[in-house]
Amino acid sequence: MAYAVTITEDDIRNSATYAGIALKEKVVRAVAFVCLEPVTVDYEGQALPTMFRENKKIKAQYMMGTLANMLQMPFESEHLATGEELSGCMAEADYDKWASSHVMNQLDRMKRCKDSEVVNKIFDLLYDYKAFEIMLNGAIKDELEVRNDPLNRAFEWFSVTAADAAVKEAVSGELRDILIQAKGGSDE
């Protein structure tokens, strides 16, 4: 079967099968941040503090980009607005090309080849890929817990509500004083 992306034994021989733990940690923390999207919640017409949810599309694009990087194969990146330069997010069109080529299945089928070097590198590559995925899932969970913490959200809501009330009271008091002065009288 002809795929748009075909993994060869030479691709496996030239692949990177391990990224250091410090690099993984740095990358997954930054990627986790961009894998979250805000959700606006309204209660009786009043906006509540923003909640966040996982953007599974962006996560999938990063994971496919990670696999392509490990295989040292080129791909089109999608650049997202972040605080850091992250180049591992595979563009949607390339993601669809890679995913429809069933690259993970290709790797699984290659485990049956006769070349033990290739087979061992596939196992090593997939192990490190899965380690990255586990770390990313944990980092996303951590980010969601912090951002969606009920106490922090309640404090934010009360702070905003109290600030709004204080502003309204100050404005109404100032406005009342201005109107009284304009009448040339007192507030009695």
LUMVOTI-673023 format. One record per residue (C-alpha): residue number from 1; x, y, z. Coordinates in pm, 1 decimal. Example, Ala and Ser with C-alpha at 12.3 -4.5 7.8 and 13.67 -1.06 7.14 Angstrom:
<atoms>
  nr        x        y        z
   1   1230.0   -450.0    780.0
   2   1367.0   -106.0    714.0
</atoms>
This chain:
<atoms>
  nr        x        y        z
   1      0.0      0.0      0.0
   2    131.8    345.2    -90.9
   3    119.7    604.1    185.4
   4    185.7    977.1    164.6
   5    439.5    923.1    444.9
   6    632.8    598.1    438.8
   7    867.8    501.2    720.4
   8   1167.9    305.1    596.4
   9   1425.1     95.0    776.5
  10   1680.2    368.7    701.8
  11   1452.4    622.1    873.7
  12   1457.0    397.8   1179.7
  13   1835.2    355.7   1170.6
  14   1875.5    736.5   1157.7
  15   1616.3    810.9   1423.9
  16   1672.9    958.3   1768.8
  17   1550.5    710.6   2027.0
  18   1596.3    914.7   2343.7
  19   1549.9   1271.5   2459.5
  20   1689.0   1364.9   2800.6
  21   1450.4   1398.4   3093.1
  22   1532.7   1768.2   3145.0
  23   1451.6   1842.8   2780.5
  24   1128.3   1643.2   2802.3
  25   1023.5   1829.4   3117.3
  26   1095.5   2169.0   2963.5
  27    908.1   2084.3   2643.8
  28    603.7   1922.7   2806.8
  29    552.1   2216.1   3045.4
  30    554.6   2462.7   2754.6
  31    340.8   2237.4   2534.3
  32     90.5   2173.9   2815.2
  33     38.3   2548.6   2842.5
  34    -64.4   2577.4   2475.1
  35   -274.1   2259.4   2488.7
  36   -526.9   2440.8   2706.3
  37   -805.0   2659.0   2577.3
  38  -1024.2   2899.2   2772.0
  39  -1392.2   2829.6   2821.7
  40  -1626.9   3114.8   2904.5
  41  -1890.4   3028.8   3162.3
  42  -2193.4   3249.5   3227.4
  43  -2420.9   3229.9   3527.8
  44  -2746.8   3423.9   3501.8
  45  -2594.7   3661.2   3249.4
  46  -2279.8   3726.3   3450.8
  47  -1946.8   3596.2   3324.1
  48  -1770.9   3375.3   3575.2
  49  -1390.9   3342.8   3585.3
  50  -1256.1   3160.6   3282.9
  51  -1217.9   2784.8   3299.0
  52   -981.4   2582.0   3083.2
  53  -1007.8   2253.2   2895.7
  54   -764.9   2040.0   2700.4
  55   -737.2   2110.6   2328.6
  56   -695.7   1755.6   2201.6
  57   -631.0   1868.7   1843.3
  58   -324.3   2074.0   1939.9
  59   -202.8   1791.3   2163.8
  60   -234.0   1539.7   1877.5
  61    -46.4   1776.1   1643.6
  62    236.7   1808.8   1900.5
  63    254.7   1434.4   1951.5
  64    276.6   1371.3   1577.3
  65    541.0   1644.4   1552.0
  66    733.1   1470.3   1831.1
  67    726.3   1144.0   1637.9
  68    842.7   1317.8   1319.2
  69   1124.2   1487.0   1514.4
  70   1232.0   1152.9   1662.1
  71   1235.0   1003.2   1312.5
  72   1423.0   1314.4   1197.5
  73   1175.1   1356.7    914.1
  74   1070.3   1703.0    794.2
  75    721.1   1838.1    844.4
  76    537.2   2168.3    822.0
  77    507.8   2332.6   1163.6
  78    216.5   2530.0   1296.9
  79    333.4   2824.5   1502.8
  80    112.2   2908.9   1797.3
  81    114.9   3226.3   2002.1
  82    314.2   3128.2   2308.7
  83    568.3   3278.6   2538.8
  84    832.5   3050.4   2388.3
  85    927.7   2938.1   2041.3
  86    781.6   2590.9   2003.7
  87    839.2   2432.8   1666.4
  88    709.1   2082.0   1734.0
  89    343.2   2142.6   1654.3
  90    273.4   1973.9   1320.9
  91     52.6   2177.6   1086.0
  92   -295.9   2036.0   1040.5
  93   -244.3   1938.2    673.4
  94     77.6   1749.7    755.9
  95    -87.2   1590.5   1059.1
  96   -364.1   1454.7    836.7
  97   -104.0   1326.7    590.0
  98     93.2   1149.7    865.3
  99   -212.5   1015.4   1047.9
 100   -376.2    886.3    729.8
 101    -46.7    711.5    650.7
 102    -89.2    517.8    977.1
 103    270.4    579.9   1080.7
 104    226.0    410.1   1419.1
 105     95.0     98.5   1244.8
 106    387.0    113.3   1003.3
 107    623.0    114.5   1301.9
 108    438.1   -176.4   1462.6
 109    457.9   -379.3   1139.5
 110    830.0   -302.9   1108.1
 111    890.0   -478.9   1440.5
 112    865.6   -802.8   1239.2
 113   1155.6   -720.6   1007.1
 114   1464.4   -942.6   1009.9
 115   1710.5   -664.5   1103.7
 116   1754.6   -673.5   1482.4
 117   1908.4   -322.2   1484.6
 118   1589.9   -181.4   1327.7
 119   1361.9   -379.5   1557.2
 120   1550.8   -267.6   1868.9
 121   1547.7     97.5   1758.8
 122   1171.0     81.1   1694.8
 123   1111.3    -50.6   2046.5
 124   1340.5    218.9   2192.4
 125   1182.3    494.5   1985.3
 126    828.3    392.6   2079.5
 127    921.1    363.4   2446.4
 128   1059.8    718.0   2454.9
 129    763.8    847.8   2253.5
 130    525.0    694.5   2508.6
 131    731.5    838.6   2796.0
 132    693.4   1183.7   2637.9
 133    317.8   1128.7   2600.5
 134    282.3   1023.8   2966.1
 135    475.8   1331.3   3078.7
 136    265.3   1556.8   2854.7
 137    -59.5   1411.0   2990.7
 138     65.8   1473.3   3344.3
 139    170.3   1830.0   3264.4
 140   -169.6   1904.5   3106.2
 141   -344.8   1760.2   3411.6
 142   -126.8   1975.2   3639.8
 143   -205.5   2290.8   3437.5
 144   -579.1   2215.6   3440.7
 145   -579.0   2159.8   3816.1
 146   -404.9   2490.0   3882.2
 147   -611.5   2693.6   3638.1
 148   -947.2   2539.3   3728.6
 149   -891.2   2527.9   4103.8
 150  -1228.9   2614.3   4261.7
 151  -1078.2   2823.9   4541.2
 152   -869.5   3033.8   4303.8
 153  -1166.9   3081.0   4071.2
 154  -1394.2   3176.8   4365.3
 155  -1135.3   3425.0   4493.0
 156  -1103.5   3574.1   4144.1
 157  -1480.9   3602.7   4112.6
 158  -1519.5   3765.8   4455.0
 159  -1231.5   4003.8   4384.1
 160  -1386.2   4114.7   4056.9
 161  -1733.9   4139.8   4211.4
 162  -1604.8   4338.4   4508.8
 163  -1404.2   4567.5   4281.4
 164  -1710.7   4627.2   4063.3
 165  -1922.4   4707.4   4369.1
 166  -1656.8   4945.0   4505.9
 167  -1631.1   5125.3   4171.2
 168  -2010.3   5155.9   4146.5
 169  -2030.7   5288.6   4500.4
 170  -1750.1   5537.2   4442.8
 171  -1900.8   5655.0   4114.9
 172  -2250.5   5685.6   4260.3
 173  -2111.3   5876.3   4561.0
 174  -1908.2   6110.0   4338.0
 175  -2200.9   6155.0   4102.0
 176  -2431.6   6232.3   4395.0
 177  -2183.6   6492.1   4524.8
 178  -2153.4   6650.2   4179.3
 179  -2532.6   6670.8   4142.2
 180  -2568.7   6827.8   4486.7
 181  -2299.4   7083.7   4408.5
 182  -2465.8   7158.9   4074.5
 183  -2793.5   7229.3   4257.0
 184  -2601.9   7460.5   4482.4
 185  -2731.8   7297.3   4791.9
 186  -2664.0   7036.9   5046.6
 187  -2764.7   6674.7   5054.8
 188  -3039.8   6734.2   5307.2
</atoms>
